[in-house]
Amino acid sequence: MGIDLRREGRRRSIGRVPLVGAVLAALLGGLLLAVVPTPAAPSAQAVDNSGFDPGFIISDDVFFDDSTMSASAIKAFFKAKDPSCRSTSSLTCLSDYVETSRSRAANSNCSAITGKKESAASILYRVAKACDINPQVLLVLLQKEQGFITGGPRSSLIYRKAMGYGCPDTASCDAKYYGFFNQVYSSAWQYQRYAEAPQNFNHQAGRNNAVRFHPNASCGSSTVYIRNQATAGLYNYTPYQPNAAALAAGSGTGNSCSSYGNRNFWRFFTSWFGNPANLLKNAGFEASSSGWGSGVKTVGLARKKSSASAESGAWYLSTSTAKKGSSLRQTVKRTSRAGEVYTASVWVKSRSSSTPFRTVLKLTATGGRSESARAEATVGPEWTQLQVSLPVTRTHTAFVFDLYEMTTGVSLAVDSALLAEGEGEPSRAAIGLKSAGFEGSQSGWSTTSSAVTTGVRTKLAEWPASQGSSFLLAKTTKAGGTVQQDVAYPVEAGRSYTASIMLRTSGSAPFAGALVLRGTGGAGVDSARTDFEVDGEWSRQQVTFTATRSDLRGLRFEVRLNTTGAYLHMDDVRLSSNLAADTGFERSALGGWTTGSGDLALRYRVGGATHPDIPDDEVSLLAKRRSDSVASLRAPVDRKLSVGETYDASILVRSTGGDVNGSLRIWGLGASSEHGSQGFTADGDWQLVETSYTPTVAGQTSLRVELYLNTVGGELEVDGLWLR
């Protein structure tokens, strides 16, 4: 899930501090320019750069939280991240490194620290406590600067400049900052200095800043609105942002104007400790479950280690209760203001393969008159994400994150929790279907009639699978039987959901049927249907459902078999939330569309859409351009875009008379605009028009799908936009 974090408050004050002069500030700025780092090591490769926000790299709450790890946990982290490291007579692993640290008196940025002979883990822990810095931040800085955590044993020459402190791009390192303790302490002290005297440094929170892409000035810069102090501190320490090439490269190399320091900081923190903008402690349970406990009534909880079973990382939390309605809780002290929006999300699944678990996620803003938002789901053994957004209308002092347990006798697995300021964006991740590729199993799928028989077929030379090695074979002796799967998922009224499947038949005649996608758990019927007819070649069929009810708790995907006595082959099932919401015209209204440029006459046709690929067959829109000005329909999507991430749009069109010319475009909008486009000529038969767009510039904050009509007087029938 992506979060658009609009604002972040300043870190708490730790006392009045005399301001340093401009000359000293300039000197420090020069001392702290770290050499442009190399691309990230493999340990962060799984992270998608789409979540990188140059104006909000990490929250103040996370950056300045000194309670996240003990000294023993830090040492264990060293060994876990570099298990094959072996020290030699001249090279030392971090887990083995020992140094005599120096005593430091208390000052305005750090409390007193007494020197002693101690390990690297002890140094990191004690400095983090003394200077009120998250030890996870110090670990990431060590990796970002010198690859220390995963880089094997190092020489004393490397240890003495571990943090890159006092090592400018244009000169040798300053010897007075040499030493591992000296480097770690000076770095932590400096980040507190940035927070206490922000006006003395180039990059400041709460304003637009010109942030360069590279030490070479000819590579240019862009304007970045830095929203919080921790992010400003990162830029003061390493004053470059990744350019489009660096972001598109993942963990790899961009171009000659790419820098990687702040990109890599974000990538490593995300990979190792979770979203750095998260307000929750131990949200992924990788280090501990500290911060979590019972809320309403009592829950039992235990951390479980299993990379195969965790939603991400190696650990997850198992919780259960004997009393229905108990809750797992974490309280976050946070002053909020009217108009802000906070989003909470969590991944959950039942630890029983046969018993579903009903749970409720509730976010409550407290302190004064409380406000809350909730989402409910019944989940099976597949990971499912719950998410709520809470717009606050008054000032509050804390947030309470509750996960209520409405099922007893079964354990609930919990992972990747999140609380952050900003509205949550619809996830582009697939909604979890079980046995979606039928690779040796049809677990999760059921039939509604004894007339329907199914079986998995593997590695048939004459009938190869669409993907992988297996597919599902289905046959019915009575028309109307279905093969189906239910998915617990928090369905939102007004949002669209799309399912698709690869189908073919081995019969001599075409196989007819229908795809149905419906909401479940509500009091009434809410569904969409697509009829299909397939032959002996694999073809993808799809159906899009726009929820109209607010009481739905899940989705059901059905493949209805209307041809008897023949075999239908099924493979590669996909189910996802459609980024373009309410664009099926099902209420005989524009829904998620708006009129763009030009003059359009609009009307609706009920039951007019019958193309096999059409997402619904109930209501379609007829649009006619009435003047010489170019006319268009627009479907806007408020979503922060990432360089290198491709978006696809498809829509069905046909004309009601003569040919109508037009085009379908996807726009990326923000600091600059660009688009992908596909022209078409519509006649009386339905045709699927598809286009895609991949951002090449950073700073785009929204998408827009636009359908242009170029023919005056020609009427175009439209249905089934799918944006993914």
Secondary structure, DSSP 8 states (H G I E B T S, - for coil): --EE-----------------HHHHHHHHHHT---------GGGTT--GGG--TT-SS-HHHHT-TTS--HHHHHHHHHHHSTT----SS-B-TTT-EEE---B---SSS--B---EEEHHHHHHHHHHHHT--HHHHHHHHHHHH-TTTS--B-HHHHTTTT-TT--TTS---GGG-SHHHHHHHHHHHHHHHHH-GGGSS--TTEEEEEESSSSGGG-EEEEEE-SHHHHHHHHHS-B---HHHHHTTTS---TT---HHHHHHHHHHHHHS-TT--SSSSS-SS--TT-EE-SS--EEEEEE-TTTSSSSSEEEEEE-SSTTEEEEEEEEEEE-TT-EEEEEEEEEES-SSS-EEEEEEEEEESSS-EEEEEEEEE-SS-EEEEEEEE--S-EEEEEEEEEE---SS-EEEEEEEEEESEE----S----TTTT-SS--TT-EES-TTEEEEEEE--TTS--SSSSEEEEEEESSTTEEEEEEEE----TT-EEEEEEEEEE-SSS-EEEEEEEEEESSSS--EEEEEEEE-SS-EEEEEEEE---S---EEEEEEEE-S-SS-EEEEEEEEEEESS-S-S-TTSS-TT-EE-SS-EEEEEEET----TT-S-SSEEEEEEE-SSS-EEEEEEE-----TT--EEEEEEEEESSS-EEEEEEEEEEESS-EEEEEEEEE-SS-EEEEEEE---SS-EEEEEEEEEE-SBT-EEEEEEEEE-
